[in-house]
């Protein structure tokens, strides 16, 4: 077990290096000159060249990457071009709203999608199964921003049940915090619910055809107990995999959702940095999200043995 963990951690090193090269390359493939952006429209070519030398942009790609990656390894993600603040500080200030949005969306999506998938598998071929699959197709088809504007129009502008935009931090109370995240979670969770529901249905259909399920039913166990205590437990590995890997959908969707609902999170920070061509901030955000995703994959591998003791590393 511990040997496997050590090997998995070591295997992330090449991944981190590749991600680092790709992230750093954004500075070279993106349009525009960072030195010219910092200098402004009225700067002379000499001023731009001086800023390029100050930032080290006149050096080769490998030299610049070596300096940048060395700073990253000690936790220095650089300094924002426009605010002049450390990128780590900017991300830390915006991390709370993004984590709150993802946690609420994750909880809501799992509580809705897993029972829907189980119900669709138990009622295979009926109108219930068809309705769940139609909902899943709609969840995959509708973009996040379309769902966001739709739920805002219905629940905020028409029913006045939730705020249109904004975010309340958790230290102001659980109620206001959760009240402001309901509509963003509904918008962001659509595609996530569709993914988990479809995977849950497919995994449950395979398990429900096993002999031990028929034996449990023959012994007189209730349908709910058979589905959720016997079948779902043995179908949990692909379901948990979809939950973990689907977090990439949340990370990508958070950028759009936070812009629609004016949530001051990392996603909104990314959009502002892209509009301003603040390359250090863009690089830092992409790198942090990449590390988070690699960590999620490692955690999923370790959770598998808790769900199914037959899995051996």
PADOMI-926290 format. One record per residue: residue number from 1; z negated, y, x of N, C-alpha, C, CB in turn. Coordinates in steps of 0.05 Angstrom, whole numbers, plus 5000, padded with zeros to 4 digits. Each point is the difference from the previous one (the first is absolute). Glycine has a CB too. Layout:
N
[NUM,[Z,Y,X],[Z,Y,X],[Z,Y,X],[Z,Y,X]]
...
***
This chain:
313
[1,[5000,4976,5017],[5000,5024,4983],[5000,5025,5017],[4976,4975,4964]]
[2,[5004,5027,5055],[4999,5023,5017],[5023,5002,5019],[4951,4997,4997]]
[3,[5059,4980,5012],[5024,5000,5017],[5024,5011,4984],[4982,4962,5026]]
[4,[5020,5031,4949],[5022,5010,4983],[4998,5030,4997],[5002,4956,4976]]
[5,[4973,5054,5019],[4997,5029,4997],[5008,5014,5025],[4962,4992,4968]]
[6,[5030,4997,5055],[5007,5013,5026],[5031,5000,5004],[4956,4985,5019]]
[7,[5057,4993,4974],[5029,4999,5003],[5014,5020,4981],[4997,4952,5014]]
[8,[4993,5050,4961],[5012,5018,4981],[4996,5029,5009],[4991,4968,4963]]
[9,[4986,5039,5049],[4995,5027,5009],[5019,5006,5024],[4952,4998,4985]]
[10,[5051,4982,5033],[5018,5004,5023],[5029,5003,4991],[4968,4974,5028]]
[11,[5039,5011,4950],[5028,5002,4991],[5006,5027,4988],[4999,4951,4991]]
[12,[4981,5064,5001],[5005,5027,4990],[5008,5020,5021],[4968,4990,4964]]
[13,[5026,5003,5062],[5007,5019,5021],[5030,5006,5002],[4960,4983,5025]]
[14,[5057,4996,4975],[5029,5006,5000],[5009,5016,4975],[5007,4959,5027]]
[15,[4980,5035,4950],[5007,5014,4976],[4993,5030,5003],[4992,4958,4972]]
[16,[4984,5047,5039],[4991,5028,5004],[5019,5014,5019],[4953,4987,4992]]
[17,[5056,5000,5029],[5018,5012,5019],[5027,5007,4987],[4978,4974,5037]]
[18,[5033,5007,4947],[5025,5005,4987],[4997,5023,4980],[5013,4952,5005]]
[19,[4966,5048,4980],[4995,5022,4981],[4997,5026,5014],[4978,4969,4969]]
[20,[5008,5031,5054],[4997,5024,5016],[5027,5011,5010],[4955,4984,5014]]
[21,[5063,4999,4995],[5026,5009,5009],[5015,5012,4977],[5001,4964,5035]]
[22,[4999,5023,4942],[5015,5010,4976],[4989,5027,4991],[5010,4953,4986]]
[23,[4963,5049,5013],[4987,5024,4991],[5006,5023,5019],[4964,4974,4978]]
[24,[5034,5021,5048],[5005,5021,5020],[5030,5008,5000],[4962,4983,5028]]
[25,[5055,4998,4965],[5029,5007,5000],[5007,5019,4977],[5009,4955,5019]]
[26,[4973,5048,4962],[5005,5020,4979],[5005,5028,5011],[4972,4972,4969]]
[27,[5014,5033,5053],[5003,5027,5013],[5028,5004,5010],[4952,4998,5013]]
[28,[5062,4981,4994],[5027,5003,5012],[5023,4997,4980],[4980,4982,5042]]
[29,[5016,5001,4938],[5021,4995,4980],[5000,5020,4977],[4998,4951,5013]]
[30,[4979,5062,4983],[4998,5019,4977],[5015,5025,5008],[4956,4981,4985]]
[31,[5057,5032,4995],[5014,5025,5005],[4981,5023,5007],[5036,4985,4969]]
[32,[4973,5033,5047],[4984,5023,5007],[4986,4997,5026],[4994,5008,4952]]
[33,[5000,5014,5061],[4986,5001,5026],[4971,5010,4995],[5044,5008,5025]]
[34,[4936,4975,4981],[4972,5009,4996],[4994,5026,5014],[4987,4953,4994]]
[35,[5024,5050,5030],[4995,5024,5016],[5011,5025,4985],[5000,4973,5043]]
[36,[5024,5024,4946],[5012,5023,4986],[4985,5006,4974],[5044,4987,5019]]
[37,[4945,4992,4968],[4984,5004,4976],[4975,5016,5006],[5019,4957,4980]]
[38,[4967,5035,5042],[4976,5014,5008],[5005,5028,5008],[4981,4957,5015]]
[39,[5041,5048,5000],[5006,5026,5010],[5008,5020,4978],[5015,4979,5042]]
[40,[4998,5011,4937],[5008,5017,4978],[5028,5009,5002],[4954,5015,4996]]
[41,[5056,4999,4983],[5028,5008,4999],[5006,5022,5020],[5001,4986,4952]]
[42,[4979,5031,5054],[5005,5023,5017],[4997,4994,5030],[4985,5028,4962]]
[43,[5009,4947,5045],[4995,4994,5028],[5026,4998,5016],[4959,4975,4986]]
[44,[5040,5032,5039],[5023,4998,5018],[5002,4972,5011],[4996,5049,5011]]
[45,[5028,4944,5000],[5003,4973,5012],[4979,4995,5022],[5049,5002,4989]]
[46,[4944,5019,5025],[4980,4997,5022],[4972,4992,4988],[5025,5034,5028]]
[47,[4969,4979,4950],[4974,4993,4987],[5000,4971,4990],[4995,5048,4986]]
[48,[5027,4943,5003],[5002,4973,4990],[4998,4980,5024],[5029,5015,4961]]
[49,[4984,4992,5061],[4999,4982,5023],[4972,4999,5012],[5048,5010,5009]]
[50,[4938,5013,4991],[4973,5000,5010],[4981,4982,4983],[5008,5046,5018]]
[51,[4996,4955,4956],[4984,4983,4982],[5007,4970,5004],[4997,5038,4966]]
[52,[5028,4957,5039],[5008,4972,5005],[4986,4990,5025],[5045,5008,4979]]
[53,[4954,5008,5042],[4986,4991,5025],[4970,4997,4995],[5035,5023,5027]]
[54,[4954,4995,4957],[4971,4998,4994],[4993,4974,4985],[4998,5051,4999]]
[55,[5019,4942,4982],[4996,4976,4984],[5009,4975,5014],[5005,5027,4960]]
[56,[5009,4975,5063],[5010,4977,5014],[5025,4989,4988],[4954,4990,5013]]
[57,[5060,5025,4970],[5024,4990,4987],[5024,4999,5019],[4983,5018,4958]]
[58,[5014,4994,5066],[5022,4999,5019],[5000,4975,5017],[4999,5049,5001]]
[59,[4980,4934,4995],[4998,4975,5015],[5016,4978,4987],[4955,5014,5017]]
[60,[5048,4964,4997],[5015,4977,4989],[4984,4987,4977],[5022,4993,5045]]
[61,[4992,4990,4940],[4988,4987,4977],[4977,4982,5009],[5044,5001,4976]]
[62,[4960,4983,5045],[4979,4982,5009],[4975,5014,5010],[5036,4968,5012]]
[63,[4968,5055,5002],[4977,5015,5010],[4985,5012,4976],[5024,5010,5043]]
[64,[4990,5001,4938],[4986,5012,4977],[4986,4978,4984],[5034,5036,4998]]
[65,[4979,4941,4998],[4988,4979,4985],[4975,4989,5014],[5044,4988,4982]]
[66,[4957,5010,5045],[4976,4991,5014],[4976,5019,4997],[5030,4978,5033]]
[67,[4975,5048,4969],[4979,5019,4996],[4989,4999,4971],[5020,5029,5035]]
[68,[4998,4969,4946],[4992,5000,4972],[4985,4975,4993],[5040,5027,4988]]
[69,[4970,4950,5021],[4986,4974,4993],[4973,4998,5014],[5045,4978,4994]]
[70,[4953,5034,5030],[4974,5000,5013],[4980,5016,4984],[5023,4995,5044]]
[71,[4985,5027,4945],[4982,5016,4984],[4993,4986,4974],[5019,5042,5020]]
[72,[5001,4944,4968],[4994,4985,4976],[4979,4979,5004],[5047,5009,4985]]
[73,[4954,4977,5038],[4982,4978,5005],[4971,5010,5002],[5036,4976,5024]]
[74,[4959,5049,4981],[4973,5011,5001],[4994,5016,4975],[5002,5002,5050]]
[75,[5015,4996,4929],[4995,5013,4975],[5010,5028,4997],[4962,4972,4998]]
[76,[5055,5037,5020],[5011,5027,4999],[5028,4998,4989],[4972,5016,5039]]
[77,[5033,4993,4936],[5026,4999,4988],[5015,5026,5003],[4982,4968,4967]]
[78,[5009,5050,5049],[5014,5025,5005],[4989,5023,4983],[5040,4974,5012]]
[79,[4974,5048,4989],[4992,5025,4986],[5022,5009,4982],[4971,5013,5038]]
[80,[5022,4995,4938],[5019,5010,4981],[5015,5025,5011],[4972,4982,4962]]
[81,[5054,5019,5033],[5015,5022,5010],[4993,5026,4986],[5037,4969,5011]]
[82,[4958,5029,4963],[4997,5024,4984],[4970,5008,4997],[5042,4988,4975]]
[83,[4940,4993,5020],[4972,5008,4996],[4985,5001,5027],[5002,4978,4955]]
[84,[5008,5009,5065],[4986,5000,5026],[4976,4982,5001],[5017,5046,5006]]
[85,[4978,4939,4972],[4977,4982,4999],[5008,4972,5009],[4980,5027,4962]]
[86,[5000,4957,5048],[5006,4973,5008],[5010,4984,4976],[4966,5002,5036]]
[87,[5054,4981,4968],[5011,4983,4978],[4978,4982,4989],[5046,5002,5021]]
[88,[4937,4987,4996],[4979,4982,4991],[4981,5015,4980],[5002,4974,5043]]
[89,[4993,5051,4963],[4983,5016,4982],[5014,5004,4973],[4978,5022,5040]]
[90,[5048,4985,4960],[5014,5004,4975],[5001,4975,4984],[5028,5034,5022]]
[91,[4977,4943,4990],[5001,4974,4986],[4973,4993,4989],[5038,4985,5029]]
[92,[4941,5020,4986],[4973,4993,4991],[4992,5017,4975],[4987,4988,5047]]
[93,[5022,5038,4953],[4993,5017,4977],[5015,4991,4975],[4993,5038,5031]]
[94,[5030,4950,4972],[5017,4992,4977],[4996,4970,4993],[5033,5035,5013]]
[95,[4952,4950,5003],[4999,4971,4996],[4985,4993,4975],[5003,4994,5050]]
[96,[4976,5021,4943],[4983,4993,4977],[5015,4999,4974],[4963,5021,5024]]
[97,[5053,5000,4969],[5015,4998,4975],[5020,4977,4999],[4994,5049,4996]]
[98,[5019,4946,5026],[5019,4977,5001],[4987,4974,4996],[5029,5027,5030]]
[99,[4948,4968,4984],[4986,4975,4997],[4989,4997,4971],[4987,5002,5049]]
[100,[5004,5020,4940],[4990,4999,4972],[5022,4992,4981],[4966,5035,5011]]
[101,[5058,4978,4992],[5023,4993,4983],[5008,4971,5003],[5015,5047,5003]]
[102,[4986,4943,5021],[5008,4972,5005],[4979,4981,4989],[5026,5015,5040]]
[103,[4949,4991,4963],[4979,4981,4990],[5001,4999,4970],[4971,5011,5040]]
[104,[5031,5012,4946],[5001,5000,4971],[5025,4985,4991],[4974,5044,4998]]
[105,[5048,4962,5014],[5026,4987,4993],[4998,4970,5004],[5025,5041,5011]]
[106,[4964,4951,5012],[4998,4971,5006],[4982,4986,4980],[5006,5010,5048]]
[107,[4971,5002,4946],[4982,4987,4980],[5012,4998,4973],[4961,5018,5026]]
[108,[5051,5004,4965],[5013,5000,4973],[5023,4980,4999],[4987,5049,4995]]
[109,[5029,4951,5026],[5024,4982,5000],[4992,4971,4999],[5026,5035,5025]]
[110,[4955,4957,4992],[4991,4972,5001],[4988,4992,4973],[4992,5004,5050]]
[111,[4991,5013,4939],[4987,4993,4974],[5020,4997,4978],[4959,5024,5015]]
[112,[5064,4990,4986],[5020,4998,4979],[5020,4978,5007],[4994,5049,4990]]
[113,[5016,4950,5034],[5023,4983,5007],[4993,4970,5000],[5018,5038,5027]]
[114,[4959,4955,4985],[4992,4972,5002],[4997,4987,4972],[4978,5010,5044]]
[115,[5007,5002,4938],[4998,4988,4973],[5028,4999,4986],[4953,5016,4997]]
[116,[5063,5004,5007],[5027,4999,4988],[5017,4977,5011],[4998,5050,4994]]
[117,[5000,4946,5032],[5015,4978,5012],[4990,4973,4991],[5008,5028,5039]]
[118,[4966,4969,4959],[4988,4975,4990],[5008,4995,4971],[4961,5005,5031]]
[119,[5038,5016,4952],[5007,4998,4972],[5029,4993,4997],[4965,5033,4988]]
[120,[5053,4979,5028],[5028,4994,4998],[5006,4971,5008],[5010,5047,5010]]
[121,[4976,4943,5010],[5003,4971,5008],[4990,4981,4979],[4996,5014,5048]]
[122,[4981,4993,4940],[4988,4983,4979],[5017,5000,4975],[4955,5009,5018]]
[123,[5060,5013,4977],[5017,5002,4976],[5029,5000,5007],[4964,5025,4976]]
[124,[5043,4958,5043],[5027,4999,5010],[5021,4995,4978],[4982,4984,5044]]
[125,[5039,5032,4956],[5021,4997,4980],[4995,5013,4974],[5009,4959,5022]]
[126,[4968,5054,4974],[4994,5014,4975],[5005,5030,5003],[4965,4965,4989]]
[127,[5031,5049,4989],[5004,5029,5000],[4981,5014,5019],[5017,4997,4953]]
[128,[4959,4991,5051],[4981,5012,5019],[5011,4999,5028],[4962,4986,4971]]
[129,[5049,4991,5037],[5013,4998,5026],[5022,5020,5004],[4988,4951,5001]]
[130,[5029,5051,4978],[5022,5018,5002],[4991,5029,5001],[5027,4968,4974]]
[131,[4952,5039,5012],[4990,5028,5000],[4989,5007,5028],[4989,4996,4951]]
[132,[4997,4985,5061],[4989,5005,5027],[5022,5004,5020],[4959,4974,4989]]
[133,[5062,5009,5009],[5022,5002,5019],[5016,5026,4996],[5003,4950,5001]]
[134,[5000,5059,4974],[5013,5026,4995],[4984,5022,5012],[5020,4982,4958]]
[135,[4954,5018,5039],[4983,5020,5012],[5002,5000,5030],[4968,4996,4962]]
[136,[5034,4980,5050],[5003,4998,5029],[5026,5012,5009],[4972,4959,5000]]
[137,[5050,5035,4986],[5026,5012,5007],[4999,5030,4998],[5023,4959,4983]]
[138,[4965,5052,4996],[4997,5029,4997],[4984,5012,5023],[5004,4995,4950]]
[139,[4975,4990,5057],[4983,5010,5022],[5015,5002,5026],[4961,4980,4978]]
[140,[5057,5001,5028],[5016,5001,5024],[5022,5021,4998],[4991,4952,5007]]
[141,[5019,5053,4969],[5024,5017,4996],[4993,5030,5000],[5021,4963,4974]]
[142,[4957,5045,5014],[4994,5028,4997],[4988,5011,5026],[4992,4993,4951]]
[143,[5019,5028,5060],[4988,5013,5024],[4973,5011,4995],[5046,5011,5016]]
[144,[4938,4992,5005],[4973,5009,4997],[4999,5028,4988],[4986,4972,5039]]
[145,[5031,5046,4970],[4999,5027,4991],[5008,5002,4970],[5010,5017,5046]]
[146,[5008,4966,4944],[5007,5000,4972],[4975,4991,4983],[5049,4990,5012]]
[147,[4938,4989,4997],[4976,4991,4985],[4979,5022,5001],[5010,4952,5012]]
[148,[4987,5061,5011],[4980,5021,5003],[5005,5023,4980],[4995,4988,5048]]
[149,[5029,5022,4951],[5006,5022,4981],[4997,4990,4971],[5031,5021,5033]]
[150,[4976,4954,4962],[4998,4989,4972],[4971,4999,4991],[5042,4974,5008]]
[151,[4940,5014,5009],[4972,4997,4992],[4987,5028,4999],[4998,4954,5020]]
[152,[5011,5064,4997],[4989,5027,4999],[5006,5014,4974],[5004,5003,5050]]
[153,[5021,4994,4941],[5009,5013,4976],[4984,4988,4976],[5046,5008,5019]]
[154,[4950,4966,4981],[4987,4987,4976],[4970,5005,5000],[5036,4965,5000]]
[155,[4951,5028,5022],[4971,4999,5001],[4987,5027,5008],[5003,4952,5011]]
[156,[5012,5065,5003],[4989,5026,5008],[5009,5023,4983],[4998,4982,5046]]
[157,[5029,5020,4950],[5010,5023,4985],[4998,4996,4970],[5031,5008,5037]]
[158,[4973,4968,4953],[4999,4995,4971],[4972,4993,4990],[5048,4986,5003]]
[159,[4940,4994,5010],[4973,4991,4991],[4977,5015,5012],[5021,4955,4993]]
[160,[4984,5059,5030],[4979,5015,5014],[4976,4982,5007],[5015,5042,4976]]
[161,[4991,4934,5031],[4979,4981,5007],[4993,5000,5030],[5015,4972,4962]]
[162,[5004,5036,5055],[4996,5000,5028],[5012,5026,5012],[5000,4949,5002]]
[163,[4991,5059,5022],[5011,5024,5013],[5028,4995,5009],[4954,5013,5014]]
[164,[5062,5008,4987],[5028,4998,5008],[5001,4994,5030],[5014,5031,4963]]
[165,[4972,4984,5053],[5000,4997,5029],[4972,5005,5011],[5048,5015,5001]]
[166,[4950,4980,5025],[4974,5006,5013],[4985,4975,5007],[4999,5042,4976]]
[167,[4980,4962,5040],[4983,4977,5010],[4972,5010,5002],[5039,4979,5025]]
[168,[4942,5005,4966],[4972,5005,5002],[4988,4980,5020],[4997,5019,4953]]
[169,[4990,4990,5068],[4988,4982,5020],[4977,4984,4987],[5013,5031,5037]]
[170,[4981,4946,4976],[4980,4982,4989],[4972,5013,5000],[5027,4961,5016]]
[171,[4968,5057,5002],[4973,5012,5001],[4995,5019,4977],[5001,4996,5049]]
[172,[5019,5010,4935],[4996,5016,4975],[4993,4982,4976],[5031,5035,5019]]
[173,[4968,4939,4985],[4993,4982,4979],[5022,4979,4995],[4974,5036,4979]]
[174,[5018,4940,5014],[5019,4979,4995],[5018,5006,4977],[4967,4967,5019]]
[175,[5022,5044,4959],[5015,5006,4977],[5024,5019,5005],[4959,4993,4973]]
[176,[5036,5031,5038],[5022,5018,5006],[5020,4989,5020],[4969,5038,4990]]
[177,[5020,4947,5030],[5017,4987,5020],[5019,4980,4987],[4964,5006,5034]]
[178,[5026,4977,4949],[5016,4980,4987],[5018,5012,4979],[4965,4966,5009]]
[179,[5026,5054,4977],[5016,5013,4979],[5025,5012,5011],[4958,5010,4975]]
[180,[5041,5002,5049],[5023,5012,5012],[5020,4980,5012],[4972,5039,5008]]
[181,[5019,4936,4996],[5017,4980,5013],[5013,4981,4980],[4971,5004,5040]]
[182,[5023,4998,4935],[5011,4981,4980],[5030,5002,4998],[4957,5003,4975]]
[183,[5054,5021,5021],[5029,5003,4997],[5015,4993,5027],[4991,5035,4965]]
[184,[4999,4975,5058],[5014,4991,5024],[4999,4970,5004],[4988,5043,5020]]
[185,[4990,4944,4973],[4998,4971,5003],[5020,4986,4981],[4952,5004,5014]]
[186,[5050,5006,4962],[5020,4989,4981],[5028,5002,5010],[4969,5012,4962]]
[187,[5037,5011,5050],[5027,5004,5011],[5006,4982,5023],[4998,5048,4984]]
[188,[4983,4951,5035],[5004,4985,5024],[4998,4970,4996],[4982,5039,5025]]
[189,[5003,4953,4955],[4995,4971,4996],[5021,4985,4985],[4953,5012,5000]]
[190,[5068,5002,4989],[5020,4987,4984],[5015,4978,5016],[5005,5042,4974]]
[191,[5006,4965,5048],[5015,4980,5016],[4982,4979,5012],[5034,5035,5010]]
[192,[4941,4973,4996],[4981,4981,5012],[4991,4979,4979],[4984,5036,5031]]
[193,[5012,4973,4944],[4993,4982,4979],[5023,4980,4995],[4971,5035,4979]]
[194,[5054,4975,5021],[5023,4983,4996],[5002,4979,5022],[5024,5038,4978]]
[195,[4971,4969,5047],[5002,4981,5022],[4978,4978,4997],[5018,5036,5030]]
[196,[4958,4972,4966],[4978,4981,4998],[5003,4982,4976],[4969,5032,5023]]
[197,[5039,4979,4954],[5003,4984,4976],[5021,4979,5003],[4986,5039,4973]]
[198,[5037,4968,5039],[5021,4980,5004],[4992,4978,5019],[5033,5036,4992]]
[199,[4954,4971,5030],[4991,4980,5020],[4978,4982,4987],[5011,5031,5038]]
[200,[4971,4981,4947],[4979,4984,4987],[5012,4981,4980],[4968,5038,5005]]
[201,[5051,4971,4980],[5013,4982,4980],[5014,4976,5015],[5007,5039,4969]]
[202,[5008,4967,5052],[5014,4979,5014],[4980,4980,5013],[5038,5032,5009]]
[203,[4941,4978,5003],[4980,4982,5012],[4985,4984,4979],[4995,5032,5037]]
[204,[4999,4979,4940],[4986,4986,4979],[5018,4978,4988],[4972,5041,4991]]
[205,[5053,4965,5005],[5018,4980,4989],[5002,4975,5018],[5026,5036,4979]]
[206,[4973,4968,5047],[5000,4977,5018],[4974,4984,4998],[5031,5025,5031]]
[207,[4947,4989,4967],[4974,4987,5000],[4995,4986,4973],[4982,5034,5032]]
[208,[5027,4978,4946],[4995,4989,4974],[5014,4973,4995],[4995,5046,4984]]
[209,[5025,4948,5033],[5013,4974,4998],[4987,4978,5016],[5041,5024,4992]]
[210,[4936,4981,5021],[4987,4980,5017],[4983,4981,4982],[4999,5033,5039]]
[211,[4996,4944,4972],[4986,4979,4985],[4971,5008,4994],[5029,4966,5022]]
[212,[4958,5048,4997],[4971,5006,4995],[4997,5020,4977],[4991,4991,5049]]
[213,[5030,5025,4946],[4998,5018,4977],[5002,4985,4974],[5021,5037,5027]]
[214,[4997,4943,4972],[5001,4984,4976],[4975,4983,4996],[5050,4998,5006]]
[215,[4938,4994,5016],[4975,4985,4999],[4977,5018,4989],[5015,4971,5038]]
[216,[4984,5053,4971],[4980,5019,4990],[5003,5005,4971],[4998,5021,5045]]
[217,[5027,4982,4946],[5005,5004,4971],[4993,4976,4984],[5036,5032,5012]]
[218,[4969,4944,4999],[4994,4975,4986],[4970,4996,4997],[5042,4980,5018]]
[219,[4942,5031,5001],[4971,4998,4998],[4988,5019,4980],[5000,4986,5047]]
[220,[5017,5031,4941],[4990,5017,4979],[4992,5028,5009],[4985,4960,4978]]
[221,[5022,5048,5047],[4993,5027,5010],[5017,5020,4985],[4988,4982,5045]]
[222,[5000,5041,4950],[5014,5022,4986],[5023,5011,5016],[4958,5011,4976]]
[223,[5061,5001,5010],[5024,5010,5013],[4993,5022,5020],[5027,4988,4960]]
[224,[4955,5030,5032],[4992,5022,5018],[4987,4990,5026],[4994,5029,4960]]
[225,[4989,4951,5037],[4987,4989,5024],[5020,4986,5018],[4958,4995,4974]]
[226,[5061,4991,5014],[5020,4986,5016],[5017,5020,5015],[5000,4962,4967]]
[227,[5008,5059,5019],[5018,5020,5012],[4987,5015,5023],[5023,5004,4956]]
[228,[4953,5007,5039],[4988,5019,5018],[4982,4987,5021],[5003,5034,4964]]
[229,[4985,4943,5030],[4982,4987,5019],[5014,4978,5016],[4962,5010,4970]]
[230,[5058,4977,5019],[5013,4978,5014],[5028,5009,5010],[4975,4967,4972]]
[231,[5042,5041,5010],[5028,5006,5008],[5002,5025,5017],[5015,4979,4958]]
[232,[4972,5043,5034],[5003,5025,5015],[4988,4998,5028],[4999,5025,4956]]
[233,[4979,4960,5046],[4988,4997,5027],[5019,4987,5019],[4955,4997,4979]]
[234,[5060,4983,5012],[5019,4986,5017],[5026,5015,5004],[4979,4957,4985]]
[235,[5026,5062,4997],[5024,5016,5003],[4995,5027,5013],[5018,4978,4959]]
[236,[4958,5025,5052],[4991,5027,5010],[5013,5008,5026],[4958,4992,4977]]
[237,[5051,4989,5039],[5011,5007,5027],[5025,5018,4997],[4982,4957,5019]]
[238,[5039,5035,4966],[5023,5018,4997],[4993,5026,4985],[5029,4960,5001]]
[239,[4951,5039,4981],[4992,5024,4985],[4987,5020,5019],[4994,4973,4958]]
[240,[4988,5017,5059],[4987,5018,5019],[5020,5010,5020],[4957,4975,4995]]
[241,[5062,5009,5013],[5021,5009,5018],[5016,5023,4988],[5003,4954,5020]]
[242,[5004,5044,4955],[5015,5021,4987],[4983,5025,4997],[5027,4967,4975]]
[243,[4947,5030,5021],[4982,5023,4998],[4999,5015,5026],[4973,4977,4965]]
[244,[5024,5007,5057],[4998,5013,5027],[5026,5012,5008],[4965,4967,5012]]
[245,[5057,5018,4987],[5025,5011,5009],[5010,5022,4981],[5011,4956,5020]]
[246,[4981,5044,4955],[5008,5021,4982],[4987,5026,5006],[5007,4966,4966]]
[247,[4973,5035,5051],[4988,5025,5008],[5020,5018,5014],[4956,4977,5005]]
[248,[5065,5012,5006],[5021,5016,5011],[5013,5017,4979],[5009,4966,5035]]
[249,[4993,5023,4940],[5011,5016,4978],[4981,5023,4993],[5023,4959,4982]]
[250,[4951,5036,5020],[4981,5022,4994],[5002,5021,5021],[4970,4968,4978]]
[251,[5033,5024,5048],[5001,5020,5021],[5025,5018,4997],[4976,4968,5031]]
[252,[5047,5019,4963],[5024,5015,4996],[4999,5017,4975],[5025,4965,5024]]
[253,[4964,5023,4954],[4999,5015,4975],[4980,5022,5000],[5014,4959,4978]]
[254,[4966,5039,5039],[4979,5021,5001],[5012,5027,5009],[4966,4966,5010]]
[255,[5055,5033,5006],[5013,5025,5009],[5012,5015,4976],[5011,4979,5044]]
[256,[5002,5007,4938],[5012,5012,4976],[4978,5008,4980],[5043,4973,5007]]
[257,[4939,5008,4988],[4979,5005,4980],[4983,5024,5007],[5000,4951,4990]]
[258,[4992,5051,5035],[4983,5023,5008],[5015,5026,4997],[4975,4970,5031]]
[259,[5051,5030,4973],[5016,5024,4996],[5002,5008,4971],[5026,4989,5041]]
[260,[4978,4991,4941],[5002,5005,4972],[4974,5011,4988],[5034,4963,4997]]
[261,[4943,5025,5011],[4975,5007,4988],[4983,5019,5018],[5001,4956,4977]]
[262,[5012,5055,5044],[4986,5020,5018],[4974,4989,5011],[5021,5037,4973]]
[263,[4979,4939,5036],[4977,4988,5012],[5001,5005,5030],[4997,4964,4964]]
[264,[4982,5048,5048],[5001,5008,5028],[4994,4976,5019],[4986,5046,4987]]
[265,[5032,4934,5012],[4996,4976,5016],[5019,4999,5023],[4984,4977,4960]]
[266,[5017,5000,5053],[5017,4996,5023],[5029,5001,4992],[4965,4972,5022]]
[267,[5042,5018,4954],[5027,5001,4990],[5010,5029,4998],[4992,4957,4976]]
[268,[4991,5060,5012],[5008,5028,4998],[5002,5013,5028],[4977,5003,4955]]
[269,[5006,4989,5063],[5001,5010,5027],[5027,4992,5013],[4950,4997,5004]]
[270,[5059,4979,4990],[5025,4990,5011],[5024,5016,4990],[4981,4955,5003]]
[271,[5019,5051,4971],[5021,5016,4988],[5001,5028,5012],[4996,4973,4957]]
[272,[4981,5039,5045],[4999,5027,5012],[5009,5000,5029],[4962,5012,4970]]
[273,[5031,4967,5045],[5008,4998,5028],[5030,4996,5003],[4955,4981,5011]]
[274,[5057,5004,4970],[5029,4995,5001],[5014,5026,4994],[4994,4952,4986]]
[275,[4997,5063,4994],[5013,5025,4993],[4998,5021,5023],[4989,4991,4952]]
[276,[4989,5008,5062],[4996,5019,5023],[5010,4989,5026],[4961,5018,4976]]
[277,[5049,4956,5024],[5008,4987,5025],[4977,5000,5020],[5048,5014,4991]]
[278,[4928,4980,4999],[4977,4998,5018],[4999,4971,5011],[4974,5036,4973]]
[279,[5041,4959,5048],[5004,4973,5010],[4974,4986,5008],[5045,5014,5015]]
[280,[4936,4999,4999],[4975,4986,5007],[4985,4989,4976],[4997,5029,5039]]
[281,[5003,4986,4939],[4986,4991,4976],[5015,4976,4987],[4983,5047,4992]]
[282,[5044,4955,5007],[5015,4978,4990],[4996,4974,5016],[5035,5033,4983]]
[283,[4966,4970,5043],[4995,4977,5018],[4972,4988,4996],[5032,5020,5033]]
[284,[4948,4998,4965],[4973,4990,4996],[4996,4985,4974],[4985,5038,5028]]
[285,[5026,4973,4950],[4996,4987,4974],[5014,4973,4999],[4998,5045,4979]]
[286,[5027,4954,5031],[5014,4974,5000],[4986,4980,5017],[5043,5024,4993]]
[287,[4946,4984,5030],[4986,4982,5018],[4975,4989,4987],[5019,5025,5039]]
[288,[4966,4993,4948],[4975,4991,4987],[5006,4981,4977],[4979,5044,5012]]
[289,[5041,4962,4972],[5007,4981,4978],[5009,4973,5011],[5012,5040,4971]]
[290,[5002,4961,5052],[5009,4974,5012],[4977,4984,5009],[5042,5022,5014]]
[291,[4938,4991,4999],[4976,4985,5008],[4985,4989,4976],[4997,5030,5040]]
[292,[5001,4985,4939],[4987,4990,4976],[5013,4976,4989],[4985,5047,4989]]
[293,[5042,4953,5010],[5015,4978,4989],[4997,4975,5018],[5032,5032,4979]]
[294,[4968,4971,5047],[4996,4978,5018],[4972,4988,4996],[5032,5020,5033]]
[295,[4948,4997,4963],[4973,4991,4995],[4998,4985,4974],[4983,5038,5026]]
[296,[5031,4971,4953],[5000,4986,4975],[5012,4972,5002],[5004,5044,4976]]
[297,[5017,4953,5039],[5012,4974,5004],[4981,4981,5014],[5045,5021,5002]]
[298,[4941,4989,5018],[4980,4984,5014],[4977,4991,4982],[5012,5024,5043]]
[299,[4979,4995,4940],[4978,4993,4982],[5009,4979,4979],[4982,5047,5006]]
[300,[5043,4955,4985],[5010,4980,4981],[5000,4972,5012],[5029,5036,4979]]
[301,[4979,4962,5046],[5001,4974,5013],[4972,4988,5001],[5039,5014,5027]]
[302,[4941,5002,4977],[4972,4991,5002],[4989,4993,4972],[4994,5027,5042]]
[303,[5015,4986,4938],[4990,4995,4973],[5010,4974,4989],[4998,5050,4992]]
[304,[5025,4941,5018],[5012,4975,4989],[4981,4976,5001],[5045,5018,5014]]
[305,[4940,4980,5008],[4982,4977,5002],[4978,5001,4980],[5011,4997,5048]]
[306,[4981,5027,4944],[4979,5002,4979],[5011,4992,4973],[4979,5036,5026]]
[307,[5046,4968,4969],[5012,4993,4975],[5008,4971,4998],[5016,5046,4996]]
[308,[4993,4943,5026],[5009,4972,5001],[4990,4987,5026],[5041,5011,4972]]
[309,[4938,4973,5027],[4989,4987,5024],[5020,4981,5013],[4954,5005,4980]]
[310,[5067,4987,5006],[5019,4982,5012],[5017,5014,5022],[5002,4974,4957]]
[311,[4998,5052,5043],[5016,5015,5020],[4985,4999,5026],[5019,5030,4965]]
[312,[4994,4961,5056],[4987,4999,5026],[5018,5015,5020],[4979,4955,4990]]
[313,[5007,5059,5028],[5014,5016,5020],[5005,4984,5025],[4980,5042,4981]]
***
